Amino acid sequence: MTTVTVEDPRQPEIEAMLRAGDAYALSLYPADSCYMLDLDELTAEGVTVFVARDGAGTATGMAALVDRGDGTGELKRLFVAESGRGQGVATAVMDALEAAARAQSIHTLQLETGPKQLAAIALYERRGYHHIENFGPYVGDEFSVCMQKALA
């Protein structure tokens, strides 16, 4: 059974997931095309970190919601540990994150991923995200794919 709660990312197992996510992204893309929030950014005002845990309490996935304060938000750092893959962890994390975004009156959720992350893109498309022009720091980056979803 997977549970998802808001947690402080300054925990050894969360930090290990962040390092694993960094290593994965850097294995696919140049460093200047990896836009991952670091630990300090994940603990900043307006950022909420969601952590999925299995029945034994082990962290199996995570994501962050950045509330821009204008009715829009950005999904960052979605990552599922090897032990949680194929078990609905990403779906559970995104369900919790989108529900929290709605509760914070966020009406539009955006994200950036990479073109080699086909499983992630397929997940986002199944959840109703559609491709948009690159925004913000991703403009002009050939290794960025931006998507957006209207939250009802």
Secondary structure as UniProt FT lines:
FT   STRAND          3..6
FT   HELIX           12..28
FT   HELIX           31..33
FT   HELIX           39..42
FT   TURN            45..46
FT   STRAND          47..53
FT   TURN            55..56
FT   STRAND          59..67
FT   STRAND          72..80
FT   HELIX           82..84
FT   TURN            85..88
FT   HELIX           89..103
FT   TURN            104..105
FT   STRAND          108..113
FT   TURN            115..116
FT   HELIX           118..126
FT   TURN            127..128
FT   STRAND          130..132
FT   HELIX           136..138
FT   TURN            139..140
FT   TURN            142..143
FT   STRAND          145..150
//
